[in-house]
Amino acid sequence: MVVQVNETTSEGVFPPLRIAVVRIGAIGDTILLFPLLAALKVRFPRAEILAIGRTEAWEVARRAQLCHRVVSPDAIAWWTRFDAARTPDPRLADALADIDWLIDFDSNADAARLQIGGTLRHDAFAPLPPAEFAAPAVSYYLNCLGFANAPNFIYINDNRTAIPPDAPFVLFPGAGSPRKRAPITIFTEHSRRLREKDSRIILATGEADDAAIVEFNENGGVFDEHWHRVPLTELAERLSNIRGFLANDSGVAHLAAFCGARGTVLFKDTAPRIWAPPSPIVRVIDLRKRGAHDVIVVD
């Protein structure tokens, strides 16, 4: 379903004053909605935008002035919306009481509607592009609302012209799913090449990356500094001042791209034509098309 965003619709008079956007998903899934928030701001510059979902990722959007407020789904009992047999939790009703338009990327079908009365306009979409969709996921989110001509990529903190020559290079050897992790030797070999060039090397890992840290060390990886479990908002600031990065398909890869960093993303399990960061300065390597003994050289 594509919603045509007009000034006046059968559901009410636009422009809306308060818009809520829902995406309950991983960091990367949330970050890929940033261009949609930007398009909404351009189309409705006076509207207040509320983001509901994974707060650490949405908070990056708020600090980039793409939305005004961020709410955790647990804080408003969002999950009670699926229970048609009872009245939703009052916290959910209160949170949406002053919302004019709910844009919901947490439903797999239009039938999953809120059991709340009133004049709230609710447009629900599948959280993932359909199987036949052959364009970037960002384009799917924009197309759902009729923003087909809006930019599918934005820089939330673009300092590329101010990056000093001694800025570090960041390695992200982890990923949210083990299936997405490329062979650790790609990262360790690249770290040694960087060391030969006297580059300052940062190893950046998250809470699910303990195994990647052990493997990186056991395989002779080198680094000068370790960023471990850095809050996402702080990480966004740091990634705006790096020389480059190498990452698996992960949320931090999308964050680095939207922060204006130049880098390379390795895809081992998912389709890059759908899930690759749409940044013009990010290189994508599809490991699914490489042989087991191919040498992967990262520029």
C-alpha positions in Angstrom: 0.0 0.0 0.0 1.2 3.5 -0.9 -0.2 6.4 1.0 -0.4 9.6 -1.0 0.5 12.5 1.4 -1.8 15.3 0.4 -2.8 18.5 2.1 -6.4 17.2 2.5 -7.5 13.6 2.7 -10.7 11.8 3.5 -9.3 11.0 7.0 -8.8 14.7 7.9 -7.2 18.0 7.1 -3.4 18.1 6.7 -0.8 19.2 7.4 -0.7 17.2 10.6 0.6 18.9 13.7 1.8 15.7 15.4 3.2 12.6 13.7 4.3 9.4 15.3 6.6 7.0 13.4 6.9 3.4 14.8 9.8 1.0 14.0 10.5 -1.8 16.5 13.7 -3.4 15.2 17.5 -3.5 15.3 19.7 -0.5 15.1 20.3 -0.7 11.4 16.6 -1.2 10.6 15.9 1.9 12.6 18.6 4.0 11.0 17.4 3.2 7.5 14.2 5.2 8.4 16.2 8.4 8.9 15.6 9.6 5.2 11.9 9.1 5.8 12.0 11.4 8.8 13.9 13.9 6.8 11.3 13.7 4.0 8.5 14.2 6.6 10.2 17.3 8.0 10.5 18.8 4.5 6.8 18.0 3.7 5.5 19.1 7.0 8.0 21.6 8.5 5.7 22.6 11.4 4.8 19.1 12.5 6.2 17.5 15.7 7.6 14.0 15.1 7.5 11.4 17.8 9.6 8.3 17.2 8.6 5.0 18.9 11.0 2.1 19.0 14.6 1.3 20.0 15.4 4.4 21.9 19.2 4.3 21.4 18.9 4.5 17.7 16.0 7.0 17.6 18.0 9.2 20.0 20.6 9.6 17.3 17.8 10.9 15.1 16.6 13.3 17.7 20.1 14.7 18.2 20.3 15.1 14.5 17.0 17.1 14.6 15.1 14.5 12.6 12.5 14.0 15.3 11.4 15.8 18.4 10.7 13.1 20.9 11.6 9.5 21.5 9.6 6.9 23.3 10.3 3.3 24.2 7.5 0.8 23.2 7.7 -0.7 26.7 7.1 2.7 28.3 3.7 3.0 26.6 2.7 -0.7 26.5 2.8 -0.7 22.7 2.4 -4.4 22.6 -1.2 -4.2 23.9 -2.2 -2.8 20.6 -2.3 -6.4 19.2 -4.9 -7.6 21.7 -8.3 -6.9 20.1 -10.1 -8.7 23.0 -9.4 -6.0 25.5 -9.0 -2.3 25.8 -5.5 -1.2 25.3 -3.3 -0.1 28.2 -4.1 3.5 29.3 -0.5 4.4 28.8 -0.8 3.6 25.1 -4.0 5.7 24.8 -2.4 8.6 26.6 0.7 8.5 24.4 -1.3 8.6 21.2 -4.0 11.0 22.5 -2.6 14.0 20.8 -1.2 12.3 17.7 -2.8 13.2 14.4 -1.1 10.5 12.2 0.5 7.2 13.2 3.0 5.8 10.6 3.4 2.2 11.7 6.3 0.0 10.4 5.6 -2.6 13.1 2.7 -4.5 11.4 2.8 -7.2 8.8 -0.6 -6.4 7.5 -3.1 -3.5 7.4 -5.4 -5.6 9.6 -3.2 -5.1 12.6 -4.9 -1.9 13.7 -4.9 -0.1 17.0 -7.9 -0.7 19.2 -8.3 3.0 20.0 -11.1 5.2 18.9 -11.0 8.8 17.9 -9.8 10.5 14.7 -6.2 9.1 14.7 -5.1 8.3 11.2 -3.2 5.0 11.2 -1.2 3.7 8.2 0.4 0.4 8.8 3.1 -1.2 6.6 5.3 -4.3 6.7 8.6 -3.7 8.6 10.6 -5.3 5.8 10.4 -4.9 2.0 8.5 -7.6 0.1 10.6 -10.4 -1.4 10.1 -9.0 -4.9 11.4 -5.5 -4.0 14.7 -5.0 -5.8 15.6 -1.5 -4.6 17.3 -0.4 -1.3 15.1 -0.8 1.8 15.3 3.0 2.3 13.4 3.4 -1.0 10.7 1.0 0.2 10.1 3.1 3.3 9.9 6.3 1.3 7.7 4.7 -1.3 5.2 3.5 1.3 4.3 7.2 1.9 4.6 8.4 -1.7 8.0 10.0 -1.2 9.5 8.2 -4.3 11.4 11.3 -5.3 12.9 12.1 -1.9 16.6 11.5 -1.3 17.2 8.0 0.0 20.4 9.1 1.8 21.3 11.9 4.1 24.3 12.9 6.3 23.3 13.4 9.9 26.7 14.8 10.9 28.9 15.5 7.9 32.4 16.6 8.9 34.3 15.1 5.9 36.0 18.4 4.9 37.3 18.9 8.5 38.8 15.4 9.2 42.5 15.8 10.1 45.1 13.6 8.3 45.9 11.7 11.4 42.2 10.7 12.0 41.9 7.0 13.0 40.6 4.1 10.9 37.9 2.0 12.7 37.4 -1.8 12.5 34.0 -3.3 13.3 34.5 -7.1 13.3 31.3 -7.9 15.0 27.6 -8.1 13.9 24.3 -8.6 15.5 24.0 -12.1 14.0 26.9 -14.6 13.8 25.7 -15.3 10.2 26.6 -11.8 9.2 30.2 -12.0 10.5 32.8 -12.2 7.7 36.0 -14.2 8.4 38.0 -12.5 11.1 41.1 -12.8 9.0 39.8 -10.0 6.7 39.9 -7.6 9.7 43.2 -8.8 11.2 45.0 -8.7 7.8 43.6 -5.2 7.2 44.7 -4.1 10.6 48.3 -5.2 9.8 48.2 -3.3 6.5 47.1 -0.2 8.3 49.9 -0.6 10.8 52.4 -0.7 7.9 51.0 2.7 6.9 51.4 4.0 10.4 47.6 4.5 10.6 46.0 4.9 14.0 43.6 1.9 14.4 40.5 1.7 16.5 38.8 -1.7 17.3 35.1 -1.0 17.9 32.9 -3.6 19.5 29.5 -4.0 21.1 27.9 -6.1 23.8 27.4 -9.1 21.4 31.0 -9.1 20.1 32.9 -11.0 22.8 33.7 -13.9 20.4 34.9 -11.4 17.7 37.3 -9.8 20.2 38.8 -13.1 21.1 39.2 -14.2 17.5 40.6 -10.8 16.5 43.4 -11.1 19.1 44.0 -14.8 18.5 44.6 -14.1 14.8 47.1 -11.4 15.3 45.0 -8.3 14.9 46.5 -5.0 16.0 44.9 -1.8 17.2 45.8 1.3 19.2 42.5 1.9 21.0 39.5 -0.2 21.8 36.0 1.3 21.8 33.8 -1.1 23.6 30.1 -0.6 24.2 30.2 3.1 23.5 26.7 4.6 23.7 25.3 5.0 20.2 24.9 8.8 20.4 28.5 9.2 21.5 29.6 6.7 18.8 27.9 8.9 16.2 30.0 11.8 17.3 33.2 9.8 17.1 32.4 8.4 13.7 32.0 11.8 12.2 35.8 12.3 12.7 37.4 9.1 11.3 39.4 8.5 8.2 37.6 5.3 7.3 36.0 2.1 8.5 35.7 -1.6 7.7 32.5 -3.3 9.0 30.2 -6.3 8.6 26.6 -5.7 7.6 25.5 -4.2 10.9 23.8 -1.3 12.6 27.1 0.5 13.3 28.0 0.2 9.6 24.8 2.1 8.8 25.5 4.6 11.6 29.0 5.2 10.2 27.7 5.8 6.7 25.0 8.2 7.8 27.7 10.1 9.8 29.5 10.7 6.6 32.3 8.2 7.0 34.1 6.6 4.1 34.3 2.9 4.4 33.7 -0.7 3.3 30.9 -3.0 4.4 31.2 -6.8 4.0 28.0 -8.7 3.2 28.1 -12.4 4.1 24.4 -13.4 4.6 22.1 -10.7 3.3 21.5 -9.0 0.0 23.5 -5.7 -0.3 21.1 -4.5 -3.1 18.5 -4.2 -0.3 20.4 -3.6 2.9 23.6 -1.8 1.9 24.1 1.7 3.2 23.1 4.0 0.3 26.1 6.3 0.9 28.0 7.2 -2.3 31.3 6.9 -0.4 30.7 3.5 1.1 32.0 0.4 -0.8 30.2 -2.9 -0.6 31.8 -6.3 -1.0 29.4 -9.2 -1.5 31.1 -12.2 0.0 28.4 -14.5 -1.2 29.9 -14.1 -4.7 33.5 -14.9 -3.6 35.2 -18.2 -3.4 36.3 -19.7 -0.1 39.9 -19.0 -0.8 39.6 -15.6 -2.5 41.8 -12.9 -1.1 39.7 -9.9 0.0 41.6 -6.7 -0.4 40.1 -3.6 1.3 41.2 -0.2 0.0 
